[in-house]
Amino acid sequence: MPTTSLTPDDVDVQAARLHDSEAWQQIVTGWDVTVPEPLCPAPPGDAQGRPAPSDDWRALLSVPVEQLIADTVRTLPAAVPRERPLPGRLGAVLPDRLHAWRRIGQPEVRPSVHLAHARQILTEWGWQNTPYRLRNARGARCICGAMLTAHRLGHGSVHTVDRAGAWLIAELRSQGWTGLIGPWNRYPGRTAADALALIDATISRAARAGQ
């Protein structure tokens, strides 16, 4: 199975391009806005003002039951990724193309699940912010590098990486950062804890949107 020749810079640029597209803005705009509760008239009463019994409890709902179920499912957190240990420390420093066989037969995953695997890579193999490349000599990754490695280990397609990156950029925009992921990753004073907190917030954002 052929592997992609994407670099972390490519992932960053493509994710930003997707985030800025009209279609993606329609996805993320208003995802966290709650529709105001409609004003329901008071239930009818008898001559003494006591509420009349309802023959159908569904009549008390302001939205259909099916919509309530769908909305509840969308707010559930992403499923915990299937446990799949990372290769050992040697695997961290080997070229990613040597892990291509791990993609065989792997199912597609949601962006939030892909990001959970990228988080595992940062946690176990380490995070780095200079220089901005796929890995340093110890095998530590930047955020985009971890996402690309997660893809190469079989956790999501290239399209999934782009969508996960677009969710990351959406989270950065909500925090006031107007640039790309890479410059944020290597900003002076940035820490591994900051990187993990960003991914955690993005996982939550994407999962609440059903992605």
Backbone hydrogen bonds, N-H to C=O, Kabsch-Sander energy under -0.5 kcal/mol:
donor,donor_aa,acceptor,acceptor_aa,energy
11,V,7,T,-2.4
12,D,8,P,-2.4
13,V,9,D,-2.4
14,Q,10,D,-2.7
15,A,11,V,-2.4
16,A,12,D,-2.0
17,R,13,V,-2.3
18,L,14,Q,-2.3
19,H,15,A,-2.7
20,D,16,A,-2.0
21,S,18,L,-1.3
25,Q,21,S,-2.2
26,Q,22,E,-1.7
27,I,23,A,-1.0
28,V,24,W,-2.4
29,T,25,Q,-2.1
31,W,28,V,-1.5
33,V,30,G,-1.3
34,T,32,D,-0.5
40,C,38,P,-0.7
46,D,50,R,-2.4
49,G,46,D,-1.8
52,A,44,P,-2.9
59,A,56,D,-1.7
60,L,57,W,-1.4
61,L,58,R,-1.5
68,L,64,P,-1.8
69,I,65,V,-2.4
70,A,66,E,-2.3
71,D,67,Q,-2.8
72,T,68,L,-2.1
73,V,69,I,-2.4
74,R,70,A,-2.0
75,T,71,D,-1.0
75,T,72,T,-0.5
76,L,72,T,-0.6
76,L,73,V,-1.0
91,G,88,G,-0.7
92,A,88,G,-1.0
93,V,89,R,-0.9
93,V,90,L,-0.8
94,L,90,L,-1.2
98,L,95,P,-1.8
99,H,96,D,-2.2
100,A,97,R,-1.3
102,R,99,H,-2.0
103,R,100,A,-1.9
104,I,101,W,-1.2
106,Q,103,R,-2.0
112,S,211,Q,-2.4
114,H,110,R,-2.5
115,L,111,P,-2.6
116,A,112,S,-1.4
117,H,113,V,-1.7
118,A,114,H,-2.1
119,R,115,L,-2.4
120,Q,116,A,-1.7
121,I,117,H,-1.9
122,L,118,A,-2.2
123,T,119,R,-2.4
124,E,120,Q,-2.8
125,W,121,I,-2.7
126,G,121,I,-0.7
126,G,122,L,-0.8
128,Q,141,R,-1.9
133,R,131,P,-1.3
136,N,140,A,-1.5
139,G,136,N,-1.6
141,R,126,G,-2.4
142,C,133,R,-0.6
146,A,142,C,-2.4
147,M,143,I,-2.1
148,L,144,C,-2.4
149,T,145,G,-2.4
150,A,146,A,-2.5
151,H,147,M,-1.9
152,R,148,L,-2.2
153,L,149,T,-1.7
154,G,151,H,-1.7
155,H,150,A,-2.6
156,G,154,G,-1.0
161,V,157,S,-1.8
162,D,158,V,-2.1
163,R,159,H,-2.3
164,A,160,T,-2.9
165,G,161,V,-2.6
166,A,162,D,-2.2
167,W,163,R,-2.0
168,L,164,A,-2.0
169,I,165,G,-2.3
170,A,166,A,-2.2
171,E,167,W,-2.2
172,L,168,L,-2.4
173,R,169,I,-2.7
174,S,170,A,-1.8
175,Q,171,E,-1.0
175,Q,172,L,-0.6
176,G,173,R,-1.4
177,W,172,L,-2.6
178,T,176,G,-0.5
184,W,180,L,-1.2
185,N,181,I,-2.7
186,R,182,G,-2.0
187,Y,184,W,-1.1
190,R,187,Y,-2.2
195,A,191,T,-1.9
196,L,192,A,-2.5
197,A,193,A,-2.3
198,L,194,D,-2.2
199,I,195,A,-2.1
200,D,196,L,-2.6
201,A,197,A,-2.4
202,T,198,L,-2.2
203,I,199,I,-2.8
204,S,200,D,-2.1
205,R,201,A,-2.2
206,A,202,T,-2.9
207,A,203,I,-2.6
208,R,204,S,-2.2
209,A,205,R,-1.0
210,G,74,R,-0.7
210,G,207,A,-1.8
211,Q,206,A,-3.0
